[in-house]
Structure formats: structure tokens, C-alpha cells
Amino acid sequence: MNLATHTFDAVIIGGGGAGLRASIELAQSSGLKVAVISKVFPTRSHTVSAQGGINAALGNVEGPDDWRWHMYDTVMGSDFLGDQDAIEYMCKHAPETIYELEHMGLPFSRLDDGKIYQRSFGGQTRDFGGPLAIRTCAAEDRTGHAMLHTLYQKNIQAKAKFYNEWFAVDLVKTSSGVSGVIAISIETGEMVFIKARATILATGGAGRIFQSTTNAHICTGDGFGMVLRAGYPLQDMEFWQFHPTGIAGAGVLVTEGARGEGGYLINKDGERYMERYAPHLKDLSCRDVVSRSSTIEIREGRGLGPRGDYVLLKLDHLGEDVINKRLPGIRDLVKTFAGVDPVKDPIPVVPTCHYLMGGIPTNVNAQVLTVKDGHDQVVEGLYAAGECACVSVHGANRLGANSLLDIVVFGRAAGLHVQDSLRQGLDYREPSKSDIDAALERIHRWDTNQKGEKVDDIRSELQRIMQSDFGVFRSADNMQEGFKKLEDLQQRLKSAVIHDKNQVFNTSRIEALELDNLMATAISTAYLANHRTESRGAHARYDYPKRDDQNWLKHSIYFADGSISFRPINMKPHEVEPIKLKPREH
């Protein structure tokens, strides 16, 4: 196939918060040509769904705050699987990041004195585990929406080149690194090779491997599939966060900010059960703790509804004024998807898949890492930031409102390092014909397969298996059953077909390409979940209920051939004393 080649200094795959922040850093530099590939219009990227806020130790409400306290909470929340050098970097840069966004035009909610409004969020304390901190900056309950539009407008001002509604098929890998990406126009079916000195993956999460998720339909793990097929690894894929308050039956998110404003969970007996499970932080304990607590309540028969399969979130005591001022979007969502008005009635909620703590291993400069002979090795020309990356600042469990912080801090870090690398002579890597052909292989498969199952049938079965056998609680027996089903499904996917072979707006082809990525993500999750014989953060096992620091204080690494290796946790921050291992505080 003769492909047109479009040449840039840097190409960014993904138009969400991380991709747009990286792009701003590069596009503002004189003389650099920057392209952003986004499979949806950028302001429809999943960052737009982030509701509650972004953490930074500003200390605008109820006394002083300190980035070191924020760092402590993040390490504790990660169940000590987070890398302390990366967490230090993120928390230290958080306040300046907020002010930078404000100066870009992000319309934060305000306090009466004009300062940026902050609310409480789960797992946030003052003075190293002391009283609850008020650390989460917010724009009502639409913070991600405000952020994404602000970043997109700044990119337009900086004249970044956008490939909107283009789909990145695969990385073009050479013997010395990554030379760019094959991309396809959803509108026309045109395929091009986008050649770049640096390629930044900002492809977001993959919650659509589960049946119930807060993630949009676009969250299909595209970056994970591309990285695995290029022969590079994924890290800590066993750690999936289930958010405690997805609307029952719909999965749509009710922000943790609802509890930060004073909402609380109750069971069928009207009991505030989090006081039993987490007496210190109660409903604002870490998400993995609250999700497991709700799941236990439901499993032990204290749920509500005809099947006893949900609990209730009470907001009505806050009053209509507070809800309309601080949670207007939530009120609209709950009316639409739950059929109740939170001003009058409690909301039926259930834990639902929300966020992946694992992903593509990177360092603090967002450079992608692979592992060879037990040692880290930087992949030349390849970067990753945002939910698709694993720095790792979230470890085994992400604190609420650290995700928006992660994407802008490390999106910026990626842009800064790429700029520096280009100045120092990072050059193009010329691909061979076989390198290009390898990147086109699966497009060819989908275009030529004639007999097999439909994409939506395989996708639905994949989601059922993951929900059933790799959900909030896991055990060896269930996972072994799930393994068998997944391996069978993986074989069936190889001969699956799309009947529409048209080039123009062929969404069937895009869904098929996304399914390859979902399958790769699910298989890596299954392998590592089965392998980690402990409970830590969001990875909870019936058969290994305790954290095992002696054997499992390490990152899991998975390659597409099924091989598993490990990387050490970084316990050495640069400016503060390391936070020493201890049990998590709830």
C-alpha cells in the first residue's frame, strides 16, 4: 500500500487533558510543528466527564496546607505502590499548575474573598494523617469540562495542527525506537503515516473492558494495544479502581464531591455504614475502601431494590441552594439516569469501574520505559501521559481529584522533555517497508476476514467475563474460569468479521480496531491479577486478603507474549524524607 507521509516534530495521540497540555507546551515553541490526533473532537474527550475537581495544597479554606501533606496522602492512598519521586514531583508542582490553568482562563468557582474554591475529597488529610483537608479546587461539578475547553482554546491560539476524528491504528516501530504512527481518517478512510521525531501517547483509559463503567464508549485502551503490539510492556494492570457512586443500572458517575459537600451513604436499614468500616474518614475514605464496603453491604443482604443490589447516597439534607450552587450537573444527571431528584430523595448507587492505576510505564519526564535483562530502558522517541501512563503516582489506588492533576502535570512534563530532546538533536528514525507493513497488519486482517463472529457479540462477552471474574473482589477459582473464557475469546477474535467494507464513515471498522485494544487490555489485566497473590489497594482477593510487602512491594510488568517481570518501587524522593511503610489509615 502506498501511504502518504505527513511529517512533524512531534505527534500527540489523544486530544484529552494530557494530550492538549503537552501540545500547548510544544506548539508555543517557535518553529516546532506539532500534530494532535483525536478520534473524537477534542472537547468530547473523556476529560470532559471529570466532575469533582483537581487537588493542590493552596490552603484557601480552613487553615494552611502543604504539598508534603498532599504527598503523604497520595503515598498512603497508593498503598505504597506509588513511586515517591513521581508523587513528590506531582504534589510539589500542583499549586503552580492550578495558577497556570487559572491564568489560561479556567473559570474556577470562587470563595467570597475571591480565592479559588476548594472542597473536601476522599483520603485528603492535614499534618500527615491528621484532620480532613480541604484541598480540591473545583469549577462547580464540571471541572474537567472547564479544563478541556480552556486547554483546547489555548491550542487553537498556539496553532497546533489537529487531526480530528482520526484513529491511530498502530505505532511504527524501528530497530532504534518509534518513528511515528499509522492513522486513519474516520470520515474518508484515508490512511497516512504520521512521521515524527517524538510520539506522545495520551490515549486515556480502558474502562470499557467492564460491563458497568463510568467510562465513555471511547475509552477502549488504544494506547495499551499499540504499545503491546510494538513489543513494549504494560505495568500494574491488575489495579482497576471501582468508584463507589456510579448510578445504579447506568454506571454514570456521581462525583466524590457530592460526599465532599456533606453527602453520605446508607444501607437498607438507614445506617451510615462507613462509620463502621472507616471511623476516621468515614464516607471520605479512599475509593477502594468505600467501594469494597458498599460491595460487602450488598453481598451481606443490606442492599436496596428488588434484587438488593445497590445502596443509597443521601444529599437531600444539604438543601436545594447548596446542590444548585455546588452540584448542578449532578442534579441533572441523577434526574436523567436515576429518575430521582437528589434535593428530595436519596440516589441509588453501586460501585462501578472508573479508573486504571496501571498503564504504560514511564519516568517523571513521561518517557516510555521497557525492561530488558531486569533493567529499565528508555524507548527512544516515545512518551506517554495521563491515564494511559503509569508513572506511577497512583500506585494501587488513586485519590480522587489526583487524576486531573496527573494529566496536566505530566502532560506538561512530556512537552518540556520533548522540547529539550529536540533541541539536543532527537532525530527521525527511518522505518523500513517491513516496519510499515507490520503497523498495517491488523487493518489488513479486518479488511480480508470473511467468516466469523460479529464484533459486538465478542465485545459483550468480554465485558461480561471481566465484570464477573475480575471485578471488585477476585479469587483464584473465578479468575481461572475467566482465563479459559478469555483465551477462547481471544482465538475467536482472530477470525471475527466486519461486513461493511466501505471506506467512508465506517464506524464498524473503528469498533473492530478498538476491540483488538480492549482484548489486549483485558488479557494483561487477567494475567497480572491472577499473578499478584495479595490484596493491595484496588486489587482485593478473597483468597489472599492481606497486603504482602515482603513478596509484592513491586510493580508488575506484562508483555504481549504473556511473560511477566517486575520493577522496584521508587522509595527515594529528592527533597523530603521517604514515607516509611505502615498500614493504611481509614
N, C-alpha and C positions, 0 to 999 in steps of 0.2 A: 504494500500500500504506500503510495506517495503522500507524505504528510507535509503540510505547511509548517514551517518553524517560526514561532514568534519569540523574539529574544529580549530578555530583561536582565537587569542586575539582580533583582530578587522577585520571586513569585511566592505569594501567600495563598494557601489553600484554606478557605474558610473566611466568611465575612461577618463573624460574630465579634464579641468584645476583644478577644485576644488578637485575632487577625487584624482588626481595624486599628488597634493600638500599636501593633508592630508596624503596620503600614504608615501610620502618621509619622512615626519616628524616622522612617526611611524616605517617604515621599517629600518630607520637608527639607531633606538634604539636597543641596543643589547638584544637579547633574545626574541623579540616580533615577533609573527607570524601574518603576515598581508596578506589579500587576497583582490584583486580588481576584481569585476565582471563588465564586459562591454559587451553590446550587439553587439558592433562593435569592430574592432581592435582599441585600444585606440587612435591612431593618426588619426582616422576617426571620433572621437567625435566632437561635433558641435563647440567647442572652436576653432577648426582649421579654421572656417569661419570668425572669428573676424579679421577685417581688419585694422581699423584706429589707434589703439594704446591703451595705458594704462596711466592713469593720475597719476602724482606725482609732488609735488611742488619742483622741483630741481632748477629752475631759471637759466637754461642753455642758454636761448635766451632772449634778450632784458630786462635785469634787474632782480632784485631779485624776489623770490616768497616765499610764506609762507603757511604751511599746514592749518593755520587758515583761510586764504582766500579761500583755496580749500574747507574747511568745510563749510564756509558761502555759497559758490556757490552750494554745494550739498544740504544743507538745503533749500535754496531758490528754487532750481530746483525741490526738492521733494514736493513743495507747502506745506511745513511744516507738511507733514505726516510722514517724516522720523524721526527716533529716534536719538536724538542728541548725546547720549552716544555712540551709534554704529558708527555714522558718524564721530565723533571725533576720535574713535579708528582707523577707516579705513584710514582717511586722515593723521593722525599722523604717522601711520606705512607705508604710501605709499613710501616715499623716500628710506627707508631701504629695502623695498620689491623689488624695482627696482634694487638696487645694488646687492641684493641677487640673483635675476634672472640673472643679468649680470655675476656674478661670477659662476653661474651654466653653463654658456655658451650661453645664449640667445644673438643672433647676432643683437643687436640694430643698426639702422642707426646712422651715426656719423656726427657731425659738423666738420668744417675744423680744429678746435682746438682739435679734438679727443673726445670731450664730447658727451654724448648721445643726439641724435637729438630730438627736440620737435617741435610739430606743434600746431596750434590753433584748438580748438574744441568748440562745442556749449555750452553756458551757463557758460563759464570759464572767470572770471574776476580777476583783481588785486585790492588790497586795499578795499575789501568789497563792490564790485559792481562798481568799477571804470573801467579803461580801460581794453580792452580784454587781457586775459592772454594767454601765450604760454606754455602749461602745459602737453601736451600729448606726451609721449615717444613712438617711433614707430620703427618697423623694416619694412621699406618701407610701403606697404599696405597689409602686410601678418603677422601682429604682433601675432595674435592668432596661426597661423601655426607654427611660430618660437617658441612660448611659449610651445605649446603642445609637439613638438618634443623634446625640451630641458627637460621638466619635465618627459617625458617617458624614455628618456635615463638615467636620474638620478634614476628613479625607477628600471630600469634594473641593474644599478650599485649597488643599495641598496638591490637587490634580493627580491623584492616584488613578491608574487605569483599572477599570472594573470589568471583569467577565461575569456579568450577572446571568444567572440561570445556565451556567456551565457546570458540568460534572467532572471532577478529577477521577480518572479511571485507574491509573497506576503510576508510581514513580518510575522514572527511567534511571536504572542503576548502572554504573560503570565499575570498572575494577578499582577505581580510586575514590568512589563516593557517589553522590546523587547529582545528576546533571539537569534535572527538571521533571516535568510531569506530562503525561498524555491527558488531554482534556477534550470533552465532547460538548458541543452546543445542544442543549435540550430542545431548543426551537427548531434547528435545521438538521441536526445530526452530523454537522461538520466536526471533523476531528483534527486537532492540531497538537504539535509538540511544542510545549512552552519551555524554552531553554533558559536556564538562569544560573548565575553563579551561586546563589543561595536559595534554598526552598524551605519555607516555613509552614509547618503543618499546624493548623488551628481549626481542626475539624469537629471539635466538640465531643459529646458523649455518645452512648450507645444503649440507652435505656430501653430501646425497642426490642431488645432480646427478651424482655419480660412481657407477660400478658398485661399486668397492671403497672403503669408507669406515669409519672408526671411529665415525661419527656415528649416532645413533639415528634411527629412522624418522620422528620428529617434526621433524628438522632440515631444513626444506623452504623456508627463505628467505622466510617470510611477511612479515617487515618490509620486505624488499627489494622484493617485489612491490607492497606497499601504497604505498611511497614513490614508486616509478616511475610507478604509475598516477595518483598525485596530482600528477605533473609535476615532482617533485624528483629530484635526481641520486644516483647511487652513485659511490663513489671507490675506485680501486685494486683493482678486481675481478679483475684478472689474477693476483693474488698468493694462491694456494692452497698451504697447507703440506701436504706429504705426510709423515706420521710414519714414521720408519724401521722401527718394530717393530709392525706390525699382524700378527696371527696369520694365517699363510698359509691362504688358502681361506675365511677367515671375516671378516677385517678387524678383528676385536676387538683393542682396544688392549692392548699390554704397555707399561706406563709407562716413561718415561725414567728413573724412579727405580730401575729394575732395573739400568741401567748405572751410575747414581749410587751404588749399593751395591757395584759392582765387576764387574757383568756385562760381557761383550764379544761382538762379532760376529766370526764366522769364515765363510770360504767353503768350497767342497768340498775344498780342499787343507788345511783346518785352519788357514789363515793368518789372523792378526788384521789384516785388510786396512786398517782405519782408521789404523794406524800409517804406512801408505804415503800415504794421502790427506791426513791431518791430524796431522802428527807432534807438534804441541804439545798439543792437547786430545784427540786420538785419538777414542775412542768417545763422548766427551762434547763433541764439536764441535757446532756448530749443526745443527738438524734438517735444513735444506735441504742442507747439506754431506753429512751421513750418508746421507740418502735418495738423493741423486744417486750417491754412492759405491756404495751397495748395488745401485742400478739398473745401473750400469756393470759391476759384478761379474757380475750375472745376464746382462746383454746380451753380455758377452765370454766367456760359457761357463763361469764359475766358480760357478754356482748349483748347488743340490742338488735332488733329487727326480726323478721320471720325466721331467719336462719341463725340469729345470734352472731352475725359476722361483722359487726362494726361497734365502735364506741362513739361517744359524743364530745364535741368541743363546744363549750359554753362561752359565748361572747355577749349575750343579751344584757348582762349586768353592767357592761361598760357604758351603755346608753347610746342613743342614736347619734348624738353630736360627735362623740369620740369616734364611733365607727365610720361616720360620713367624712370626718376630717382625716383620720389616720388610715382607714382601711376601706376606702370607697370601692376599689377594684374587687376586693374580696367579697363585699356585699353583692356586687353584680354577679360574680362567678357562682356564688352559693345559690343565689336565686335561680340562675340558669341551670346549673348542673345538679343541685340537690333539691330544688323545689321548695326551699325554706328561706325565710328572711332572718338573718342572724341577729337582727335587732329584737326579734320576738322569740325565736326558737333556737335550740342547740343544733349544731351541724353534724350529720353522720360522717365519721371519718374512719380511715383504715390505713395502716402502713402500706406504702406503695413505692416501687423502685424510683429513685430520684437522681442518684449521682454516683459516678465511678471515681474512687480514690486512686486507682491504678492507672496505667496507660503506658505511653512511650517514655522510656527512661531518659532523663535529661539532667544536665547540671544547672547551676544557677544562671548561666548565660543562655539557657534554653537550647544548647547544643545537644543533639540526639546522641545517645551512647549505645554501643553494643558491648558484648562481653566476649573476650577471646582469651582462652587459657587462664580463666579466672581473673582477668584484669579488664578494667573499663577501657574502651577505645572510642574516641570521638568519631562519628560518621561525618566525613568532610562534606560541607555544603548543605547539611540537613539540620533543621531546627524544629522544635515543637513547643507550643504554649497553650495554656488553657486546660479545659477538661481532658483533652486528648493526651496531655503530657503528664508525667509523673516525676515531679522534681526531687523529692516528694515532700510537699508541705502539709499534706492531709493525712499521710500515713494510713492507719487502719480505719479512720473515721474523720470526716470533715466537720469542723464547726460551721454552723450556719453563718452566712454573710462573709465567710472567707473565700468563697468562690469568685465573686465579683472582684475582690481584691487580688486574688491569684491571677485572673486573666489580664488585668491592666498592669500589674507589677511585672509579670513575666512576658507579656506581650511587648512591653517597653524594653525589657532586658534583651529580648530577641532582636529587636530593632537596633539597639545600641551595639550589640556584639557583631551583627551583620555589617553595620556601618564600618566598624573598626576593622573587621576582616577584609572588607572590600578595599579599604584604604591601604591595608598591608599586602594586597595583591592576590586575594582569593580569586581564582580564575575559573573559567568554564571548563567542564570536563566533557570531552567529546565522546558521545556514545557511538558504538558500532551498530551495524544493521541488526545484529542479533540482540543487542540491548533494547532497541526499539521494538523488535518483534516480540520479545518477552513481555514488554509492557502492554502489547496489544492482544496477548493470548486469550484472555477471558472474553474480550469483546468478540473475538472470532468464534469462541465456543458458543456464546449465546446466539450469534447470528446463524450458526450452522446446525445446532441441535434440532432434530425433527420430531422425536418421540420421547415423551417423558411427562412428569407431573407439572402442575401449574405452580408458579411462584407463590401465590397467596396461600395455597394448601401447605407447602413446606414451611413457609414463614409462620403460619398459625400454629403448626405442630411444634416448631422450635420454641415459640413463646410459651406454649403450654408446658413443655418439658422443663424449661428454665424456671418458670413460676412454681411448678410442683416440686422439683428436686433440688433446686439451687437458690431457694428464696431466703426469707429472714432467718430460719433455722435450718441446719443441714446435718445429715448423718451419713456414714459410710454406705449403709444399705440403700438409702434413697439415691445417693449420688452414683452408686454402681449401676442401678437401674437406669438412671438418667444418662450415664455414659453410653450404655448399649444403644439406647434410643438415638442419642446424638450422632454416634458413629454410623448408624444405619442411615440416618437422615443426611449426613454428610455425603455418603455414597449416592443417595438418590438425587441430591442437588446437582451432581456432576452431569446427569442426563436430563435435568429439568429443561423445560422449553418456554419460549415466548412465541405466541402465534402471530403477533403483529411484528413484521419485519420492516415496517415503514421507517423512514428517517426523520420525518417531521413530527415534533412533539410526541415522541414515542416514550411515554411515561412507563410503559411496561418494561422497556429495556432498562430504564433507570432503576426501577424497583428490583429488577433481576440483579443488576450490579450491586445494589445496596444489600440484597440478600446474601451475596457472597461475603460481604463485610460483616453482616450480622452473624453468620455462621462461624467465621474465623474468630470473632469476639467471644461467642458462646463457648466454643471449644477451648479457648485459652482460659476462660473463667472456670470451666469444669475441671480441667487438668489441675489448676493451681488450688482450687477449693478442696479437691479431694486430697491433694498432697499435704496441705497445711493442717497438721493434726493438733490443733489448739483452737481456743476461742480468743479472738482479739478484735476489739472494735466492732466493725460491722460483720465480721466473719464469726458466726456463732454456731457451734456444733454441739448437738446433744451428746455425742459420744466422747468429746474432748472439751468439757465445759470450762476449763481454766486456761488462763494465759500461761504460756511456757517460754519464759525468757531464756532459759538455758539452751533450748534447741531451736527456737523460732524467732529470736530477735534479729531478723534479717529480711531483706527484700527477696521476693520470689521472681525469677526470670523465666519466661517461656518463649521458645522458638517454635516456628510452624511445623517442624518435624516431630514435635512432641517432647523434645529434650527440655529439661528443667535444670537451672542452676541458680545461684544466689549471689547477692551483693550485700556488703555490710551496711548497717545503718550509720549515717554520719552523726556522731555524738559530740562533735567538736565545733561549736560556734566560735566566731572570731573575736567578739567583743565582750562576751559575758561568760560566766562560769557555766559549764554544761548542766543541764537539768537532769538530775540523777533518777534512775529507775525507782518507781514506787507504785503502789496500787493506785488506780484511778479514783478520783473523788467524785461522788454523785450528790 
